[in-house]
Amino acid sequence: MKVAVMGAGAVGCYFAGMLARVGHQVALVGRPQHVEAFNTRGLRLETKAFDETIAVKASTDAAIAADAELVLFCVKSPDTETAGAQLAPHLAPDTLVLSLQNGTDNAERLRTVMTQPVAAAVVYVATEMAGPGHVKHHGRGELIIEPAAGSRDAADALVAAGIPTEISDNVRGELWLKLILNCAYNALSAIAQLPYGKLVEGPGIPEVIAQLVTERKAVAAAEGVTLADDVDSAVRKIVQTMPGQFSSTAQDLARGKPSEIDHLNGFIVARAQAHGLSAPANLTVHALVKLIESKAQ
């Protein structure tokens, strides 16, 4: 299968590397420093089980995605429409675009700028870019994807590459569950610059996380969302399976980059206000992350 990754950061590079190492043709669209490394040295995929360098094609131009049968769409949420519009002209009408992004509405937003089939994907993976062209995997790596034309073929290819993948009829509930989990840890990990395992050892932090989650459950209920799993159990599982992981928001702030916090805790605050609810804990951590972001500008 010909696979393209739009937004070849830590998440996209992990799944791209897993697909490439079993023989799929992979093209990466990413930042110049990573593109140069990909093209000169290959994609280094470091996991606990292996450390390999894999040949891939890469460019800063979305045109390299031409002829792809599957696109893993991994750009930051604020860039969804812009990147989708750049990508769409280069794809065949039946190319499946999988949105491997944080947040609950990126697939819907992509459909406003693309005519190709778009499916939301819920991602559970702990990764980081450890250097130019070098992705380091810390844990997990499963996908839950939305039914769409091509979803079955994509899921079969992903499973065969060692990526646990399932197709779910309740992707909305899965996305909201992931949003709640992200909002439980992302902002706090960013503010403290601590991985999840160390974070929850802080005095009062479990209680803060519990309050954050309670507010989000109320918003999800007001939105009419049927959550896909027991939230409290899923919150505990994140610490058990990803204790050494820094959140994506923490990684963004550490590098002086804008985060996705407006699409995480900020989204919860906005939806709470729309339903006449209050979300003071989410409002607080959102405001603090925005304040830290402003210092880097």
N, C-alpha and C positions, 0 to 999 in steps of 0.2 A: 504493500500500500504506500502511496505517496502522501506524506504527512507534512504539514506546515505548522509552525508555531508563530503566532502573532504576539509579540511581547515576550521574548525569550529571556525571562528572569529565572529565579530559582525553581518555581513551580513548573513552568513550561519546559525548562531544560531537563528536569528530572524525568518527566514523562516522555519527552523526546528521546532522551538517552536510552531509556528502557525499550522504546520501540526500535530505535536505530540498531541497538546491539543484537536484535534478533532478525535484522535484515530489511527492515522498512526504510524507504528513502525519506530522509528528513531534511527539511529546509527551515532555517531559523531566521526570524526577523527580530533584530534586537539593537542594542546600543553599540556605538562604534567600537568601544574597547573590547566588548565581548565578541563582536563580529570578527574583528581582526584575529583574536585568539582562536575562534572556531575554525577559521579558514586556514590559519597557519599551523596550528597544533592539533585541532580537533576539539571535541567536547569531552572534558574530563568529568567522569561520573564516579564520585567516591561514595561508597556505602559501607556498612559494617561487613558486608559479605564479599565485596570486590571493589577494586579501584582500577577503572579502565579508561582509556582514551579512545573515543569513537569518532570516525569520520562523518562529518555533516557538511551541508552547504549553509551559508549564512550571508545575510545582507541587511543593510539598514532600510532597504526599499521593499515594500510589500509585493512588488512584481515577482519576487523570487517564489512566491506562493502559487504561481500559475501552475495549473495541472494537478494541484493537490486534490486528493479525494477526501481528506479529513483535515480540518484546521482546529488546532487547540488555541483558543482565543484567551490570552492571559494578560492583557494590558490592565493597568490600574483603572478602577471604576470611573474616575472623572474623564478618562480618555476614550470611553467606549464608543461613542458616536463618531468621533474623529477617526479613530483607528479602523472602525468598521467601514466607513465610507472610503478610506484609502484602500482597503483590502478587497471590497466587493467586486470592482471591475476586473480583477485578475482571476476570479474564480468561475468555474463552470456552474451552470444553474443548479446542479444536483449535489454540489460539494456540501458536506455536513460541517457546520461550524459549531464546535462545542465551547460554551462559555465556562471556562475554569476560573471564575472570578469571585471575589468576595461580594457580599450584598445579595439582595433578593430580586432585583429588577433588571439586571444587565442583559439577559436574553431578550426581554421585552424591548429594551432600548435598541439592541442590535437589529431587531426585526424592523425597526423604523428606517434603517439605512441600508438594509440588505434584503435581497429577494431569495437568497439561498436558504435552505432549511437550517434553523438555529435551534439548538437544544441546550438547556441549562445543565450544568454538571456541578455536583457538590464534591468538594475536594477535601480529603483529610490526609495531609502530608506535612512533615517537618523537614524543611530544606533551607539552605542558604547559598548564596554565591560567595564562595570562599576566595575568589580571585577571578581575574579575567578568564572566561571560558571554563571555569571550574565550579561545578555544583556539588555540594556536600549534602548527603541525605542523613537525617537524624532519626527518622522513624515514620511508621505507617506508610500510606501511599495508595489508598483506595479511592474509587470514584463511584458516585451514584449519578446516573444520567437520565435525562428526560426522554420519553418515547418520541421519536421523530423518524423521518425517512433517513435510513442509513444508520440509525442507532444500534441495531443488532450487529451489523457488520463491524462497526467501530468497537462495540463492547467485546466481540469475539477476538478482534485483533489485540485489544488491550489486555484481555485475560491471558491470551497466548504469550504476551510479552512479560508476564509476571505481575500485572497490575490488577488487583482484585476490583472487579467492576460489576455493577448491577444496574438494571433498568428499573425505574420506579414510577408508578402512576401517581405518587404523591411527592413529586419533586418540590412543590411549593412548601410542603411541610418539612422536607429535608433541608431546603434552603433557609427556612426560618430557624430550624434547629441549629444549623451551622452559624447563622447570624447571632443567635443568642450565645453560643459558645465563643465566637469571636469577641463579642462585646463583653463577655465575662473576663477575658484575659488580656486582649490586645492593648487597651488603653493603660491598664495598670502595669503591664510589662514594659510599655513604652515610657511611662512616667518614672518608674523605678529603675529602668534599664536592667531588669532581672529576668532570667528564664522562669518558666512556669513553676518548676519544682521549688526554687528558692522563693519565688513570689509568695506562694501560699503559706510559707513559714512565717511571714511577717505578722506581727500582732494586729489583730482586727481585720486582716485582709480576707479571711474566709467569710466574715460577716458582711464585708463590703461586697464581695462577689455574690453572696446570697441576695443582697438587696438589689444589685444590678439585675440579676436573673429574675427576681420577683417582678420588677417593673416591666421587663421584656415579655414575660408570660402574659401579663395583663394586656399589653399592646397586641400581642399575637392573638389573644382571645377576641379583642375588639375588632381585629382584622378578619376574623372568621377563619383563622388558620388552624388546621389539625396538625399538631406537631408530630413528627414521625417517630419519636422515641421518648423515653423518660428523660426529661431535661436534667434533673439533678444527677442521675446516674451518668449521663453523657458528660456533664461538667467535671465530675470526679475522674472519668476515664481519660480526659485530656491530660491531666497531671500525671497519671500513671503511665501513659503511652508516650508523652512528649516532655519529660521533666526538664530536659536541657535546652528546650526550644525557646528562643526569643520570638515574640510576635512580629508579624510583618510590620506593624506600626512601630515597634521598638527599633527594628532594623532601619526603617525609613528615617526616623528621628536621629538615630546615631550617625546617619550619613548626610544629615542636613537636607533631606528630601521631603517634599509634601507627602502626607499620608492619605489614607482612605477614610480617616476618622469621620468625615461628614456622611459617608455611606454606611457607617457602622453605628456607633453610639449616637451620632448626629441624626441619623435616619430614625432611630428609635425615639429620640426626643421630638422630632417633627411629627411622627405618626401618633405619639402620645398626645401632643397638643391638638392634632386634628380630631381626636376622639374625646377631647375634654379631660384627658388624664394627666397626671403629673409624673415626672420621671426624674426626681432630683439627683439621684446618684449618677444616672447616665448623663444628665446635664453637667454635673460637676466634672466628671472625667473627660467629657468632650471639651469643655472649656479649658481645662488644664493642658490637654494635648495641643489644642489650637494656640494656646499661649506659648508653649515650648516651640511649636512650629514657627511662630512669629519671630522668635529670637534668632532663628537661623536665616531669616530673610534680610 
